């Protein structure tokens, strides 16, 4: 009897382990199937998203040619798919397209120290805090910047030593590596706080000379343009064709074409010359809906002569040379006939000839950035209002 009981216990233990393994296998298989199903679903919706993006770019190019540049969706291109009479090639799917003027922000490549301090003071930082934040950012982004209120941070004393790159930011995540800035822009758990999102809303990582007044926000109008906050009502009414600026055109809205118009609307108190009136970089959001599934695409594009990505490489402070990611000195590969050509250079390779041919395609827009689904950053919802 004892041997039979022992055998029964062993069998039950084996069954228990088998059942546990089977449940774990089914759980993993279920997760794998969900992931595969999501990937397959994304691939189906991705086709419609990129198709809608191409149609959108075609519509934008039509308006750019007709109006000598893009200024604002008020020109009539705010619903490009309707304008082109495009519908999703797949029944039951809907596609939404919206825009955000990336060049309505201030380019970090072109802002100066006085302007940056003014922006931060407009955030209600004290003069010393605004200057301190400006110092640490410019020490990080510029060569030979001399801090005014605090010594330059010594990053070589960090647990993992590093040094400032002395070139404009390429990612907002770099703020987490900058002394003092990380204390202002991140909470105690290391997550971006409201000031981080405000920085992202006011400053662009792309390279262009002036922010577009048609797509800017109050922070920039007041902090950079030095216009009184009360003038924001005039700016909003003018662009919307309301109040004292009712516009009789069919769209009922308007936009700025030149600095004189800006001064006429906002008054002489500020500085309209710090603003442009054309779009240098446009952020396009495409969302494809298929029942409860959706695919999101976000692209930043620049028209001809518009914005570019940061081209300046990091500077090795010890060697005082600019280096690429491999640490070697940066050099240019030029084809015969190009400016700066070395006439003793060898015959160009097939790869160089192909690159030159691609450069002559003359696609009307440069894609500066493109993201899909989870790569798209979404600001957190605003906190609930305080109880009354």
C-alpha positions as CSV (number, residue, x, y, z in Angstrom):
1,X,0.0,0.0,0.0
2,X,2.8,2.4,0.8
3,X,4.4,1.9,-2.6
4,X,1.1,2.5,-4.3
5,X,0.6,5.7,-2.3
6,X,4.1,6.9,-3.3
7,X,3.4,6.2,-6.9
8,X,0.2,8.2,-6.7
9,X,2.0,11.2,-5.2
10,X,4.6,11.1,-7.9
11,X,2.0,10.9,-10.6
12,X,0.1,13.9,-9.1
13,X,3.4,15.9,-8.9
14,X,4.1,15.1,-12.5
15,X,0.6,16.1,-13.5
16,X,0.9,19.4,-11.5
17,X,4.2,20.3,-13.2
18,X,2.7,19.3,-16.6
19,X,-0.3,21.5,-16.1
20,X,1.8,24.4,-14.9
21,X,4.1,24.1,-18.0
22,X,1.0,23.8,-20.3
23,X,-0.6,27.0,-18.8
24,X,2.7,28.9,-19.2
25,X,3.0,27.7,-22.8
26,X,-0.5,28.7,-23.6
27,X,0.0,32.1,-22.0
28,X,3.2,32.7,-24.0
29,X,1.6,31.4,-27.2
30,X,-1.4,33.7,-26.6
31,X,0.9,36.7,-26.2
32,X,2.9,35.8,-29.3
33,X,-0.3,35.5,-31.3
34,X,-1.5,38.9,-30.1
35,X,1.9,40.5,-31.1
36,X,1.8,38.8,-34.5
37,X,-1.8,39.9,-35.0
38,X,-0.9,43.5,-34.1
39,X,2.1,43.5,-36.5
40,X,0.0,42.1,-39.3
41,X,-2.7,44.7,-38.6
42,X,-0.2,47.5,-38.5
43,X,1.2,46.4,-41.8
44,X,-2.2,46.5,-43.4
45,X,-3.0,50.0,-42.1
46,X,0.5,51.3,-42.8
47,X,-0.1,51.3,-46.5
48,X,-3.1,53.6,-46.2
49,X,-1.2,55.9,-43.9
50,X,1.7,56.4,-46.2
51,X,-0.6,56.7,-49.2
52,X,-2.4,59.5,-47.3
53,X,0.9,61.2,-46.5
54,X,1.9,61.2,-50.2
55,X,-1.5,62.8,-51.2
56,X,-1.0,65.4,-48.4
57,X,2.4,66.3,-49.7
58,X,1.1,66.7,-53.2
59,X,-1.6,69.1,-52.0
60,X,0.9,71.0,-49.9
61,X,3.2,71.4,-53.0
62,X,0.3,72.8,-55.0
63,X,-0.4,75.5,-52.4
64,X,3.3,76.2,-52.0
65,X,3.7,76.9,-55.7
66,X,0.5,79.0,-55.9
67,X,1.3,81.1,-52.8
68,X,5.1,81.3,-53.0
69,X,5.4,79.3,-49.8
70,X,3.3,77.8,-47.1
71,X,2.1,80.1,-44.4
72,X,-0.8,78.6,-42.5
73,X,-3.5,76.0,-42.9
74,X,-5.8,79.1,-43.2
75,X,-4.7,79.1,-46.9
76,X,-7.0,76.2,-47.5
77,X,-4.9,73.1,-47.1
78,X,-6.1,72.2,-43.6
79,X,-8.1,69.2,-45.0
80,X,-5.8,67.9,-47.8
81,X,-7.6,64.6,-48.3
82,X,-10.9,66.4,-48.9
83,X,-9.2,68.9,-51.2
84,X,-7.8,66.0,-53.3
85,X,-11.1,64.1,-53.0
86,X,-9.1,61.1,-51.8
87,X,-10.7,58.2,-49.9
88,X,-9.2,55.2,-48.3
89,X,-8.7,52.4,-50.8
90,X,-10.1,50.0,-48.2
91,X,-13.8,50.0,-47.4
92,X,-14.6,50.8,-43.8
93,X,-11.4,52.6,-43.0
94,X,-11.2,56.3,-42.3
95,X,-8.1,58.5,-42.4
96,X,-7.5,61.8,-40.4
97,X,-4.8,64.3,-41.2
98,X,-3.8,67.2,-39.0
99,X,-0.8,69.6,-38.8
100,X,1.4,71.4,-36.3
101,X,3.7,74.1,-37.5
102,X,7.1,72.9,-36.1
103,X,8.7,76.1,-37.3
104,X,6.3,78.1,-35.1
105,X,8.8,77.2,-32.4
106,X,12.2,78.8,-31.8
107,X,15.1,77.0,-33.4
108,X,17.7,76.2,-30.8
109,X,20.3,76.6,-33.5
110,X,19.6,80.3,-33.8
111,X,18.5,81.6,-30.4
112,X,20.9,83.9,-28.6
113,X,21.6,84.3,-24.9
114,X,19.4,87.3,-24.3
115,X,16.4,85.7,-26.1
116,X,16.7,82.5,-24.1
117,X,16.8,84.3,-20.8
118,X,13.8,86.4,-21.8
119,X,11.9,83.2,-22.7
120,X,12.7,81.6,-19.3
121,X,11.7,84.7,-17.4
122,X,8.4,84.6,-19.2
123,X,8.0,81.1,-17.7
124,X,8.1,82.9,-14.3
125,X,11.6,81.8,-13.5
126,X,13.6,84.4,-11.5
127,X,16.3,86.3,-13.4
128,X,19.1,84.2,-11.7
129,X,17.3,80.9,-12.5
130,X,16.7,82.0,-16.1
131,X,20.3,82.9,-16.5
132,X,21.5,79.7,-14.8
133,X,19.4,77.5,-17.1
134,X,20.5,79.5,-20.1
135,X,24.2,79.1,-19.1
136,X,24.0,75.3,-18.7
137,X,22.2,74.9,-22.0
138,X,24.5,77.1,-24.0
139,X,27.6,75.5,-22.4
140,X,26.2,72.2,-23.6
141,X,25.2,73.5,-27.1
142,X,27.9,76.1,-28.0
143,X,31.6,76.4,-28.1
144,X,33.3,79.0,-25.9
145,X,30.2,80.1,-24.1
146,X,31.2,81.6,-20.7
147,X,28.6,81.1,-17.9
148,X,27.5,84.2,-16.1
149,X,25.9,83.0,-12.8
150,X,27.4,79.6,-12.2
151,X,30.6,77.7,-13.2
152,X,30.4,75.4,-16.1
153,X,29.4,71.9,-15.0
154,X,32.2,69.3,-14.7
155,X,30.7,66.3,-16.3
156,X,34.0,64.4,-16.1
157,X,33.3,63.9,-12.3
158,X,30.1,62.0,-13.0
159,X,29.9,58.3,-12.1
160,X,30.2,57.6,-15.8
161,X,32.4,60.5,-17.1
162,X,31.2,62.4,-20.2
163,X,31.6,65.8,-21.7
164,X,29.2,68.3,-23.3
165,X,29.0,67.9,-27.2
166,X,29.0,71.7,-27.9
167,X,26.4,71.4,-30.6
168,X,22.7,72.0,-30.6
169,X,20.4,69.3,-29.1
170,X,19.5,66.4,-31.3
171,X,17.0,65.0,-28.8
172,X,15.0,66.5,-25.9
173,X,16.2,63.5,-23.9
174,X,19.6,65.2,-23.7
175,X,18.1,67.5,-21.1
176,X,18.4,64.6,-18.6
177,X,22.2,64.8,-19.0
178,X,22.6,68.5,-18.4
179,X,23.3,69.7,-14.9
180,X,20.6,71.9,-13.3
181,X,18.4,71.4,-16.4
182,X,17.6,67.9,-15.3
183,X,16.4,69.2,-11.9
184,X,14.0,71.7,-13.6
185,X,12.7,69.4,-16.4
186,X,12.2,66.1,-14.6
187,X,10.3,65.0,-11.5
188,X,11.7,62.9,-8.7
189,X,10.9,59.8,-10.6
190,X,12.9,60.9,-13.6
191,X,9.8,61.6,-15.8
192,X,9.5,64.7,-17.9
193,X,7.4,67.3,-16.1
194,X,5.4,70.3,-17.3
195,X,8.4,72.4,-17.9
196,X,9.9,69.7,-20.1
197,X,6.8,69.7,-22.2
198,X,6.8,73.5,-22.2
199,X,10.4,73.5,-23.5
200,X,9.4,71.0,-26.2
201,X,6.5,73.2,-27.2
202,X,8.6,76.4,-27.4
203,X,11.9,75.2,-28.9
204,X,12.6,73.1,-32.0
205,X,15.6,70.8,-32.6
206,X,15.6,71.6,-36.3
207,X,17.6,74.3,-38.0
208,X,15.9,77.4,-39.5
209,X,16.3,81.1,-39.0
210,X,13.0,82.5,-37.7
211,X,9.8,81.1,-36.1
212,X,6.7,81.4,-38.2
213,X,4.3,83.9,-36.5
214,X,1.3,82.1,-38.1
215,X,2.0,79.0,-36.1
216,X,3.5,80.2,-32.9
217,X,2.2,80.4,-29.3
218,X,1.9,83.0,-26.6
219,X,5.2,82.0,-24.9
220,X,7.1,82.9,-28.0
221,X,5.1,86.0,-28.9
222,X,5.7,87.5,-25.4
223,X,9.1,86.0,-24.5
224,X,10.8,86.3,-27.9
225,X,8.8,89.0,-29.6
226,X,8.5,91.1,-26.5
227,X,4.8,91.9,-27.3
228,X,2.4,92.5,-24.3
229,X,0.4,89.4,-23.4
230,X,-2.8,91.3,-24.1
231,X,-1.9,91.5,-27.8
232,X,-2.4,87.7,-28.1
233,X,-6.1,88.4,-28.4
234,X,-5.4,90.5,-31.5
235,X,-3.2,87.8,-32.9
236,X,-5.8,85.1,-32.4
237,X,-8.6,87.3,-33.7
238,X,-6.6,88.2,-36.8
239,X,-5.8,84.6,-37.7
240,X,-9.4,83.6,-37.1
241,X,-10.9,86.5,-38.9
242,X,-12.9,87.6,-35.8
243,X,-13.5,90.7,-33.7
244,X,-11.9,93.8,-35.2
245,X,-10.3,91.6,-38.0
246,X,-13.4,90.1,-39.7
247,X,-12.2,88.8,-43.1
248,X,-14.7,88.7,-45.9
249,X,-13.0,86.0,-47.9
250,X,-14.8,82.6,-48.3
251,X,-12.6,80.9,-45.7
252,X,-13.2,83.7,-43.2
253,X,-9.6,83.5,-42.0
254,X,-6.3,85.0,-42.9
255,X,-2.5,84.9,-42.2
256,X,0.5,87.1,-42.1
257,X,2.6,87.7,-45.2
258,X,5.2,90.2,-43.9
259,X,6.5,92.0,-40.8
260,X,4.5,95.1,-41.6
261,X,1.3,93.2,-41.1
262,X,2.5,91.9,-37.8
263,X,3.3,95.4,-36.5
264,X,-0.1,96.7,-37.7
265,X,-1.9,93.9,-35.8
266,X,0.2,93.6,-32.7
267,X,1.4,97.2,-32.4
268,X,4.8,98.8,-32.2
269,X,5.7,97.7,-28.7
270,X,7.4,94.5,-29.6
271,X,9.8,93.3,-32.2
272,X,8.2,91.8,-35.3
273,X,11.6,91.3,-37.0
274,X,12.3,88.2,-34.9
275,X,9.4,86.4,-36.7
276,X,9.1,84.9,-40.2
277,X,5.8,84.3,-42.0
278,X,6.4,81.1,-43.9
279,X,6.6,77.5,-42.7
280,X,10.1,76.0,-42.6
281,X,9.2,72.7,-41.0
282,X,5.7,71.2,-40.8
283,X,4.7,68.3,-38.6
284,X,2.0,66.0,-40.2
285,X,-0.1,63.6,-38.2
286,X,-1.9,60.8,-40.1
287,X,-4.2,58.4,-38.3
288,X,-5.9,55.4,-40.0
289,X,-8.9,54.0,-38.2
290,X,-10.2,50.5,-38.9
291,X,-12.9,49.6,-36.3
292,X,-11.2,49.6,-33.0
293,X,-7.7,49.4,-34.6
294,X,-5.7,52.4,-35.6
295,X,-2.3,53.2,-37.0
296,X,-0.6,56.6,-36.3
297,X,2.1,58.2,-38.5
298,X,3.9,61.4,-37.7
299,X,6.3,63.1,-40.1
300,X,8.2,66.4,-40.1
301,X,8.8,67.7,-43.6
302,X,10.6,70.8,-44.9
303,X,9.8,72.5,-48.2
304,X,12.6,73.5,-50.6
305,X,14.8,75.9,-48.8
306,X,13.3,75.1,-45.5
307,X,14.6,73.6,-42.3
308,X,17.3,71.0,-41.9
309,X,18.4,68.7,-39.2
310,X,21.4,69.5,-37.0
311,X,24.5,69.1,-39.1
312,X,27.1,70.3,-36.6
313,X,29.0,67.4,-35.1
314,X,30.2,67.1,-31.5
315,X,33.4,68.9,-30.6
316,X,36.2,67.1,-28.7
317,X,37.1,69.8,-26.2
318,X,40.5,68.2,-25.5
319,X,41.5,68.0,-29.2
320,X,39.4,71.0,-30.3
321,X,38.2,69.1,-33.4
322,X,34.9,68.1,-34.6
323,X,34.4,64.3,-34.8
324,X,31.8,61.9,-36.1
325,X,30.4,59.0,-34.2
326,X,33.5,56.9,-34.9
327,X,35.7,59.6,-33.3
328,X,37.5,60.3,-36.6
329,X,37.8,63.8,-38.1
330,X,34.9,64.8,-40.2
331,X,35.6,65.0,-43.9
332,X,33.5,65.6,-47.1
333,X,33.3,63.3,-50.1
334,X,33.0,65.6,-53.0
335,X,32.4,64.7,-56.7
336,X,34.3,66.4,-59.5
337,X,32.8,69.8,-60.3
338,X,31.6,70.4,-56.7
339,X,32.7,73.4,-54.6
340,X,35.7,72.5,-52.6
341,X,36.7,69.8,-55.1
342,X,40.1,68.2,-54.8
343,X,41.3,68.0,-58.5
344,X,43.7,65.2,-57.6
345,X,40.8,63.0,-56.3
346,X,40.2,59.7,-57.9
347,X,37.3,58.9,-60.3
348,X,34.0,58.9,-58.3
349,X,32.7,55.4,-57.4
350,X,29.3,54.1,-58.5
351,X,27.9,54.7,-55.0
352,X,28.9,58.4,-55.3
353,X,27.3,58.6,-58.7
354,X,24.1,57.1,-57.4
355,X,24.0,59.5,-54.5
356,X,24.5,62.4,-56.9
357,X,21.6,61.1,-59.1
358,X,19.3,60.8,-56.1
359,X,20.1,64.4,-55.1
360,X,18.7,65.5,-58.5
361,X,15.3,63.8,-58.0
362,X,14.0,67.2,-56.8
363,X,11.3,65.8,-54.5
364,X,9.5,68.9,-53.2
365,X,9.9,68.1,-49.5
366,X,12.7,66.9,-47.3
367,X,11.5,64.4,-44.6
368,X,13.3,65.5,-41.5
369,X,11.7,62.9,-39.1
370,X,9.2,60.1,-39.2
371,X,7.7,58.1,-36.4
372,X,5.0,55.4,-36.1
373,X,2.6,54.4,-33.3
374,X,4.4,54.0,-30.0
375,X,7.4,56.1,-31.1
376,X,5.1,59.2,-31.2
377,X,5.3,61.2,-28.0
378,X,2.0,62.3,-26.5
379,X,1.9,64.9,-23.7
380,X,0.2,63.7,-20.6
381,X,-3.4,64.9,-19.9
382,X,-3.7,68.1,-17.9
383,X,-4.3,67.7,-14.2
384,X,-8.0,67.8,-13.1
385,X,-9.2,71.2,-11.9
386,X,-9.0,71.8,-8.1
387,X,-12.2,71.1,-6.2
388,X,-14.5,74.1,-5.7
